């Protein structure tokens, strides 16, 4: 049974997992203690949860299959679609009428049937199966659906007869009607697992993919949910995560600049419980012992090989796998060879190799040629090449064009990666994350004629996030950026060899990006120009809007376009070498700013007065070597988070140098991990004496290479 102390700020809301009714229960032995009663009710509640888990997983699978049947099967196959939809709904309705703990057993074949239908349709959509093969598979699925329904009815008939005997024995044994032992499902649990929100629980079970000490990042997590089809639309995914966090089923581990969740993790007890439920439903196989791989019909596989793992691995049937994630645990890279046989994974949607051994060119070629249903791909490149005949990857091959369903390509953490136009012309690509440059072989795209790529970017591209690309002396992304019609988030690195022509094109592209932001809110821009002059920013003069802006590099003066921005709520200025007076003047018109970050080798002296930043909610001040700041009394009245990051910090709260007692909403204070212990204790004491008792903790100091990430 899960237990916690209610009322604690950090305690999960277990009311959605445990029953509210705790009436005394009497048996032949007489009255039982409250602990015994609570234990029995808790066990029964977990039984209810197990049934709800099975129901939610099966319901999501059926709904997904029905949706695809209606969309894909037309013309000659329309009657087949109607037949399969009818059978799925009939089986689902039949199971729902009976209920009970054994319902989980009956839901399993329904779930697997829905999975098989969905995979069959997906393979046909990407032409992985021929029309003849598809027709044969549909015919087999129709037979299977009828047999599944008949089998479930037979089992239910037997169970119903046996259940009547069991109820009689239980009533006689307990001396009371069995109905009094039933556990009511709390309203919170009903809402979480309701017919319209089965995605809540499926999203919760997905946390079983991560190691127990792993903090899941919000955006990649949501992209995986979407790629798997666990939720329909990003808005629904965000709402599901919010529901889990508000109920304290999931804890927020770190927050982003806007105060929203950045990384999260379930509490240990909840993770243990959902892992058990996930395993019972074959939702996710979490495996650190390779011997456990002999499991049938695995849908999602998370591998955590340890140092003792060897290359002698006997693989199971993974033809139904939708998610494969490998978390490197010190295993010999040779061990991965059997796992990286991508011909095994016919219907894979999510492939996360970010923490796996680096991929070779042959691995990436196999991905492009075999995983035609892939929607989410994450891994890292390496440039070190110690095997001439088996090179590591530093470019994305043109064969990536075969992955027509790909939505996310994440190679962050790699060096500069070369891409071809085929990647940019993928019809469903939304998130391109890494440090990219366009192949020199594609530079003839910019001869003045309108190319296929340019037409595609203007008319058909759905790319929303490009984080990001490098600007050097070659043509490519600087010229393409202004063509991408749905672009919302962009990161740019300006190299030391950036040509004047490319910087001019970048300036024009940024101008258009900001101007178009007036019609579409929420745009974000990050520019790292540490290796070149930032003078090109002074040529940007535009009336427009950005929600977030990060600038990293030396500036001769505060950019005029920044001072004129409308709608900006987050601003980061790193290693600009601007004085406080220049910065303060430039910021004076940004009246709705909610987050401000200033980072310098030697930050200050700066004085924040009561009239400055009256709406600011979060501030981050970073000094690589020294930090000289003054926060006057009554300044920053709305601040909830203060980050003062400097190893040599010598400023104490409660002194004329910095006042925090008046900041009634203050929730957290972050310090450098190597700050003097005496200084840290002063901050902790001030936090304890503060009316809101903010948390004091440490964070790694950003370097110049990561300051604008």
ABEGO torsion letter per residue (X at the ends): XBBBBBGBAABBBAAAABBABBBBBBBAAEBBBAAAAAAAAAAAAAAAAAAAAAAAAAAAAAAAAAAAAAAABBEAAAAAAAAAAAAAAAAAAAAAAAEEAAAAAAAAAAAAAAAAAAAAAAAAAAGABBAAAAAAAAAAAAAAAAAAAAAAAAAAAAAAAAAAAAAAAAAAAAGBBAAAABBBBBAAAAAAABAAAAAAAAAAAAAAABBAABBBBAAAAAAAAAAAGABBEAAAAAAAAAAAAAAGABBBABBBAAGBBABBBBBAAAAAAAAAAAAAAGABBBBABAAAABBBGBABBBBBBBAABBABBBBBBAAABABBBBBBAGBBAAAAAAAABAAABAABABBBAAABBBBBAAAAAAAAAABAABABBBBBBBABBABAABBBBABBBAAAAABAABABBBABGBBBBBBBAAAAABAABABBBEBBBBBAAAAAAAAGBBBAAAAAAAAABABABBOBBBBBABBEAAAAAAABAABABBBBBBBAABBAAAAAAAAAAAAAAAAAAAABBGBBBBBBAAABBAAAAAABBBBBBBABBBBBEBBABBBAAAAABBGBABBBBBGAGBBAAAAAAAAAABAABABBBBBBABBOBBBBBAABGAABABBBBBBAABBBBBBBBGBGAABABBBBBBAABABBBGBAABBAAABAABABBBBBAABBAAAAAAAAAAAAABAAGBBBBBBBBBBAAAAAX
